[in-house]
């Protein structure tokens, strides 16, 4: 689950991490009041940031022509003008697609003078099965670009999950960033807090980009998280009801929301061949082989290892809610899964929905003979695929025809 920047900063603040002063605002009146407080506190510059689940906000364009979803304001009038041009308006960025996202909330925060920028993140290194702290002096840039062009500028520190992060590891990162004096000590505290946020919130990733040394209104230097992104592990959300309440359904696809009600892993794509598969790896392979034969997948849909007839039926209804779908490819390998349960669910779903689109089914594995017999005796027009390649070729040809 993804959350907004202002929500990520709320979580970080709970664990003692320094973030700029600011408030989330849903109306222009709230934005005005928040800006007034910041200017009154001595801040000479504030930032107005659109809150959507997409990157590239600063370079984005609103559909009414206003440029930029992140703006710096030197006066109250500027802040109010920016709020008026963002709230309730549709922002298009490189990650939203052409339809964009409606900005329901903005973050109004202090924008101190930035003196140096860094990158900091905590994630799980699956190769080593350990938490990984990553940092770089190249803040404000895409970390992928830094890794490609300047791999020597990425600091890495692995944490033993049995004992947790140790203070010397935070000091090692701070020293590697070239920090000294009071800023060094503040950075050590911040790094420990960022790791604790990752661990305690069951996050999949906490990314601070940029982490910055800034000049405060009194002329001193401090280190703070100028921007923050947190991704959370869906499987652990039952332990975090407060975080689950941060979920913004307006930022999610309606079909993906419906799929989550049935514990289905669904992601809408732009193609015309719908996929219904068990297992994430097989789902990825299925999308690859569809493209290999010249088709385009309309979705990623993993029904899991033990799907029921009701889940299969729900999956069909979700698939058919996408007007771009021209054919359906069911690709099931039964390990734990009983192929006959899937076959029964397919037959019921086809009859219930009155499916008219081409349907190609490939079953293999546990109880496959019974599954194929169920499909054959149904009297429905179902195209059988003997192998994964055979089924993929047939579904692509059905769309082309």
C-alpha positions as CSV (number, residue, x, y, z in Angstrom):
1,X,0.0,0.0,0.0
2,X,1.3,3.5,-0.9
3,X,0.6,6.6,1.2
4,X,0.9,10.3,0.5
5,X,4.0,12.3,1.3
6,X,2.4,14.2,4.1
7,X,1.3,10.8,5.7
8,X,4.8,9.5,5.3
9,X,6.1,12.5,7.2
10,X,3.6,12.0,9.9
11,X,4.9,8.5,10.5
12,X,8.5,9.6,10.4
13,X,7.8,12.4,12.9
14,X,6.3,9.8,15.3
15,X,9.7,8.1,15.4
16,X,11.7,11.3,16.0
17,X,12.7,12.0,12.4
18,X,13.1,15.7,11.6
19,X,10.7,16.9,8.8
20,X,9.8,20.4,7.8
21,X,7.0,22.2,9.6
22,X,3.7,22.0,7.6
23,X,0.2,20.8,7.3
24,X,-2.0,18.9,4.9
25,X,-4.8,21.1,3.5
26,X,-8.0,20.1,1.6
27,X,-9.4,23.6,1.1
28,X,-8.0,26.9,0.0
29,X,-9.0,28.4,3.4
30,X,-7.0,25.7,5.2
31,X,-4.0,26.4,2.9
32,X,-4.2,30.2,3.7
33,X,-4.3,29.6,7.4
34,X,-1.4,27.2,7.3
35,X,0.7,29.6,5.1
36,X,-0.1,32.5,7.5
37,X,1.3,30.5,10.4
38,X,4.5,29.5,8.6
39,X,5.2,33.1,7.5
40,X,4.4,34.4,11.0
41,X,6.9,31.8,12.5
42,X,9.7,33.5,10.5
43,X,9.8,31.3,7.4
44,X,10.6,33.4,4.3
45,X,9.7,30.7,1.8
46,X,7.1,28.0,1.9
47,X,6.3,25.2,-0.5
48,X,2.9,24.1,-1.9
49,X,3.0,20.4,-2.9
50,X,0.2,18.4,-4.7
51,X,-0.4,15.1,-2.9
52,X,-1.0,12.3,-5.4
53,X,0.5,8.8,-5.7
54,X,2.8,9.6,-8.6
55,X,6.3,11.0,-9.2
56,X,7.2,13.9,-11.3
57,X,4.8,16.3,-9.6
58,X,7.1,19.3,-9.9
59,X,7.3,18.9,-13.7
60,X,3.7,18.0,-14.1
61,X,1.0,20.0,-15.9
62,X,-2.6,20.6,-14.8
63,X,-5.3,20.0,-17.4
64,X,-6.4,23.7,-17.1
65,X,-2.9,24.8,-18.1
66,X,-1.3,25.5,-14.8
67,X,2.4,24.4,-14.7
68,X,3.9,22.4,-11.8
69,X,2.4,20.5,-8.9
70,X,5.1,21.7,-6.5
71,X,5.5,25.5,-6.1
72,X,7.6,27.8,-3.9
73,X,5.8,30.8,-2.5
74,X,7.4,34.0,-1.1
75,X,4.1,35.7,-0.2
76,X,0.7,34.7,1.2
77,X,-0.9,35.8,-2.0
78,X,1.3,33.4,-4.0
79,X,0.5,30.5,-1.7
80,X,-3.2,31.1,-2.0
81,X,-3.0,31.4,-5.8
82,X,-1.1,28.1,-6.0
83,X,-3.6,26.4,-3.7
84,X,-6.5,27.6,-5.9
85,X,-4.8,26.2,-9.0
86,X,-4.1,22.8,-7.5
87,X,-7.0,21.8,-5.3
88,X,-9.7,20.0,-7.2
89,X,-7.7,20.2,-10.4
90,X,-6.3,17.3,-12.5
91,X,-2.5,16.9,-12.5
92,X,-0.8,15.0,-15.3
93,X,2.8,13.7,-14.7
94,X,5.0,11.1,-16.4
95,X,3.7,8.5,-14.0
96,X,-0.1,9.3,-14.0
97,X,-0.7,8.6,-17.7
98,X,-2.7,11.1,-19.8
99,X,-5.8,11.0,-17.6
100,X,-3.9,12.4,-14.6
101,X,-5.0,12.5,-11.0
102,X,-7.3,14.9,-9.2
103,X,-5.5,16.7,-6.4
104,X,-7.6,16.4,-3.3
105,X,-5.0,17.5,-0.8
106,X,-1.9,19.7,-0.8
107,X,0.9,19.9,1.7
108,X,1.8,23.5,2.8
109,X,5.2,23.4,4.4
110,X,8.3,25.4,5.3
111,X,10.9,25.6,2.6
112,X,14.2,26.4,4.2
113,X,17.3,27.3,2.2
114,X,18.9,24.0,1.1
115,X,22.7,23.9,1.4
116,X,23.4,20.2,0.6
117,X,21.2,17.3,-0.6
118,X,21.6,13.6,0.1
119,X,19.7,10.3,-0.5
120,X,18.7,7.9,2.2
121,X,16.5,4.8,2.1
122,X,15.8,1.6,4.0
123,X,14.5,-1.5,2.1
124,X,14.8,-5.3,2.2
125,X,17.7,-6.8,0.3
126,X,16.1,-10.1,-0.8
127,X,19.5,-11.5,-2.0
128,X,20.9,-11.3,1.6
129,X,17.5,-11.6,3.4
130,X,18.5,-8.5,5.5
131,X,17.4,-4.9,5.8
132,X,19.6,-2.6,3.8
133,X,20.4,1.1,4.5
134,X,21.3,3.0,1.4
135,X,22.7,6.5,1.3
136,X,24.4,8.8,-1.2
137,X,25.8,12.3,-1.5
138,X,23.9,12.6,-4.8
139,X,20.5,13.6,-3.4
140,X,17.6,14.9,-5.5
141,X,18.5,12.5,-8.3
142,X,17.0,9.1,-9.3
143,X,19.0,6.5,-7.4
144,X,18.9,4.3,-10.5
145,X,20.8,6.9,-12.4
146,X,23.3,7.3,-9.6
147,X,23.8,3.5,-9.4
148,X,24.4,3.4,-13.2
149,X,26.7,6.4,-13.5
150,X,28.3,6.7,-10.0
151,X,28.0,3.4,-8.2
152,X,30.9,4.4,-5.9
153,X,28.8,7.1,-4.5
154,X,26.2,4.8,-3.0
155,X,26.8,3.7,0.6
156,X,25.3,0.4,1.8
157,X,25.0,-0.9,5.3
158,X,23.2,-4.2,6.0
159,X,21.4,-4.7,9.3
160,X,21.2,-8.0,11.3
161,X,17.4,-8.3,11.9
162,X,18.1,-10.3,15.1
163,X,19.7,-7.4,16.8
164,X,18.5,-4.4,14.8
165,X,20.4,-1.4,13.7
166,X,23.4,-0.4,15.8
167,X,24.4,3.3,16.5
168,X,27.8,2.7,14.9
169,X,26.1,1.8,11.6
170,X,24.2,5.1,11.6
171,X,27.5,6.9,12.5
172,X,29.2,5.1,9.6
173,X,26.6,6.3,7.1
174,X,26.7,9.9,8.5
175,X,30.5,9.9,8.2
176,X,30.3,8.5,4.7
177,X,28.1,11.5,3.7
178,X,30.8,13.8,5.0
179,X,28.8,15.2,7.9
180,X,30.4,16.8,10.9
181,X,29.6,18.5,14.2
182,X,26.0,19.1,15.3
183,X,24.7,18.1,11.9
184,X,26.5,14.7,12.2
185,X,24.9,14.0,15.6
186,X,21.5,15.1,14.2
187,X,22.0,12.8,11.2
188,X,22.8,9.8,13.3
189,X,19.5,10.3,15.3
190,X,17.6,10.8,12.0
191,X,19.0,7.6,10.4
192,X,18.1,5.6,13.5
193,X,14.6,7.0,13.3
194,X,14.2,6.3,9.6
195,X,15.2,2.7,10.2
196,X,12.8,2.4,13.2
197,X,10.0,3.8,11.0
198,X,10.7,1.1,8.4
199,X,10.8,-1.7,11.0
200,X,7.9,-0.7,13.2
201,X,5.6,0.1,10.3
202,X,6.3,-3.1,8.4
203,X,7.3,-0.9,5.4
204,X,8.6,-2.4,2.2
205,X,10.6,0.8,1.6
206,X,11.3,4.2,3.2
207,X,12.9,6.6,0.9
208,X,14.1,10.1,1.7
209,X,15.1,12.1,-1.4
210,X,16.3,14.6,-0.7
211,X,17.6,14.5,2.8
212,X,19.0,18.0,3.2
213,X,21.1,20.2,5.3
214,X,19.1,23.4,5.5
215,X,19.5,26.9,7.0
216,X,16.8,27.6,9.6
217,X,15.2,31.1,10.1
218,X,17.7,31.7,13.0
219,X,20.7,31.1,10.6
220,X,21.7,27.7,12.0
221,X,22.1,24.5,10.1
222,X,19.9,21.4,10.5
223,X,19.2,18.2,8.7
224,X,15.7,17.3,7.6
225,X,13.6,15.1,5.3
226,X,12.6,17.5,2.5
227,X,10.7,14.7,0.7
228,X,9.6,11.3,1.8
229,X,8.1,8.2,0.3
230,X,6.9,5.1,2.2
231,X,5.6,1.8,0.7
232,X,3.9,-0.6,3.1
233,X,3.6,-4.4,3.1
234,X,0.0,-5.2,2.5
235,X,0.4,-8.5,4.3
236,X,1.2,-6.7,7.6
237,X,-1.5,-4.1,7.5
238,X,-3.7,-6.1,9.9
239,X,-1.2,-5.1,12.6
240,X,-1.5,-1.4,11.7
241,X,-5.1,-0.2,11.7
242,X,-3.9,3.4,12.1
243,X,-1.9,3.1,8.9
244,X,-4.6,1.2,7.1
245,X,-6.8,4.2,7.7
246,X,-4.3,6.3,5.6
247,X,-5.3,4.3,2.4
248,X,-6.6,6.7,-0.2
249,X,-9.0,4.8,-2.4
250,X,-9.3,7.8,-4.8
251,X,-5.7,7.1,-5.8
252,X,-6.4,3.5,-6.8
253,X,-8.1,2.0,-9.8
254,X,-11.7,1.0,-9.0
255,X,-11.0,-2.5,-10.5
256,X,-8.0,-2.9,-8.2
257,X,-10.1,-1.9,-5.2
258,X,-12.8,-4.4,-6.1
259,X,-10.1,-7.1,-6.6
260,X,-8.7,-6.5,-3.1
261,X,-12.1,-7.3,-1.6
262,X,-11.7,-10.9,-2.9
263,X,-7.9,-11.1,-2.0
264,X,-7.0,-11.0,-5.7
265,X,-3.8,-9.4,-6.9
266,X,-4.9,-7.3,-9.8
267,X,-3.2,-4.5,-11.8
268,X,-4.8,-3.0,-14.8
269,X,-2.7,-2.7,-18.0
270,X,-3.3,-1.2,-21.4
271,X,-3.6,-4.3,-23.6
272,X,-6.5,-6.3,-24.8
273,X,-5.8,-9.9,-23.5
274,X,-6.9,-10.5,-20.0
275,X,-4.9,-12.9,-17.9
276,X,-6.2,-15.1,-15.0
277,X,-3.3,-17.0,-13.5
278,X,-2.3,-18.6,-10.2
279,X,1.1,-17.4,-8.9
280,X,2.9,-14.2,-9.5
281,X,5.8,-15.8,-11.4
282,X,3.5,-17.6,-13.7
283,X,1.5,-14.4,-14.2
284,X,4.6,-12.6,-15.3
285,X,5.6,-15.4,-17.6
286,X,2.1,-15.4,-19.1
287,X,2.3,-11.7,-19.8
288,X,5.7,-12.2,-21.4
289,X,4.6,-15.0,-23.7
290,X,1.5,-13.0,-24.8
291,X,3.8,-10.2,-25.9
292,X,6.2,-12.7,-27.5
293,X,3.4,-13.8,-29.8
294,X,2.4,-10.3,-30.7
295,X,-0.4,-9.6,-28.1
296,X,-0.6,-7.2,-25.2
297,X,-1.8,-8.1,-21.7
298,X,-4.8,-6.2,-20.3
299,X,-3.9,-7.0,-16.7
300,X,-1.9,-8.8,-14.1
301,X,-4.2,-11.0,-12.2
302,X,-2.9,-13.6,-9.7
303,X,-5.7,-15.6,-8.0
304,X,-3.2,-17.2,-5.6
305,X,-2.4,-20.8,-4.8
306,X,-5.8,-21.8,-3.3
307,X,-8.4,-19.8,-5.1
308,X,-12.1,-20.7,-4.6
309,X,-14.9,-20.8,-7.1
310,X,-16.2,-17.5,-5.8
311,X,-12.8,-15.9,-6.3
312,X,-12.6,-17.2,-9.9
313,X,-16.1,-15.8,-10.6
314,X,-15.2,-12.4,-9.1
315,X,-12.0,-12.4,-11.2
316,X,-14.1,-12.9,-14.4
317,X,-16.4,-10.0,-13.5
318,X,-13.5,-7.7,-12.8
319,X,-11.8,-8.7,-16.1
320,X,-15.0,-8.0,-18.0
321,X,-15.4,-4.6,-16.4
322,X,-12.5,-3.5,-18.5
323,X,-13.8,-2.4,-21.9
324,X,-10.4,-2.9,-23.6
325,X,-10.5,-6.7,-23.0
326,X,-11.0,-8.6,-26.3
327,X,-10.1,-12.1,-25.1
328,X,-9.3,-14.0,-21.8
329,X,-6.4,-16.3,-21.2
330,X,-6.7,-18.6,-18.1
331,X,-3.3,-20.2,-17.3
332,X,-3.4,-22.5,-14.3
333,X,-0.7,-24.8,-12.9
334,X,-2.2,-26.9,-10.1
335,X,0.2,-27.6,-7.3
336,X,-1.8,-26.8,-4.2
337,X,-4.5,-25.6,-6.5
338,X,-7.1,-28.2,-7.7
339,X,-7.6,-27.8,-11.5
340,X,-11.1,-29.0,-11.2
341,X,-12.0,-26.3,-8.7
342,X,-10.7,-23.7,-11.2
343,X,-12.6,-25.4,-14.1
344,X,-15.8,-25.4,-12.1
345,X,-15.4,-21.8,-11.3
346,X,-14.7,-21.0,-15.0
347,X,-17.9,-22.7,-16.1
348,X,-20.0,-21.0,-13.5
349,X,-18.5,-17.6,-14.3
350,X,-19.0,-18.0,-18.0
351,X,-22.6,-18.9,-17.6
352,X,-23.3,-16.2,-15.0
353,X,-21.7,-13.4,-17.0
354,X,-22.9,-14.6,-20.4
355,X,-19.3,-14.4,-21.8
356,X,-19.1,-13.7,-25.5
357,X,-15.4,-13.1,-25.8
358,X,-12.9,-15.8,-26.8
359,X,-11.7,-17.8,-23.8
360,X,-8.5,-19.8,-23.9
361,X,-7.8,-22.2,-21.0
362,X,-4.6,-24.0,-20.2
363,X,-4.7,-26.4,-17.2
364,X,-1.8,-28.4,-15.9
365,X,-1.0,-30.2,-12.6
366,X,-3.2,-31.4,-9.7
367,X,-6.4,-33.1,-10.8
368,X,-6.0,-31.8,-14.4
369,X,-7.9,-34.7,-16.0
370,X,-11.0,-33.9,-13.9
371,X,-10.6,-30.2,-14.7
372,X,-10.4,-30.8,-18.5
373,X,-13.4,-33.1,-18.3
374,X,-15.5,-30.4,-16.5
375,X,-14.7,-27.9,-19.3
376,X,-15.3,-30.4,-22.1
377,X,-18.7,-31.5,-20.7
378,X,-19.9,-27.9,-20.0
379,X,-21.2,-27.3,-23.6
380,X,-19.5,-23.9,-23.6
381,X,-17.2,-22.5,-26.3
382,X,-13.9,-22.8,-24.5
383,X,-10.6,-23.0,-26.4
384,X,-8.2,-25.5,-24.9
385,X,-4.5,-25.0,-24.9
386,X,-2.2,-28.1,-24.6
387,X,0.8,-26.1,-23.6
388,X,1.4,-22.5,-22.4
389,X,2.9,-21.6,-25.8
390,X,0.0,-23.2,-27.6
391,X,-2.6,-21.4,-25.5
392,X,-0.8,-18.0,-25.8
393,X,-0.7,-18.3,-29.6
394,X,-4.4,-19.2,-29.7
395,X,-5.5,-16.3,-27.6
396,X,-3.4,-13.8,-29.6
397,X,-4.8,-15.2,-32.9
398,X,-8.4,-14.9,-31.5
399,X,-7.9,-11.2,-30.9
400,X,-6.2,-10.7,-34.3
401,X,-9.2,-12.4,-35.9
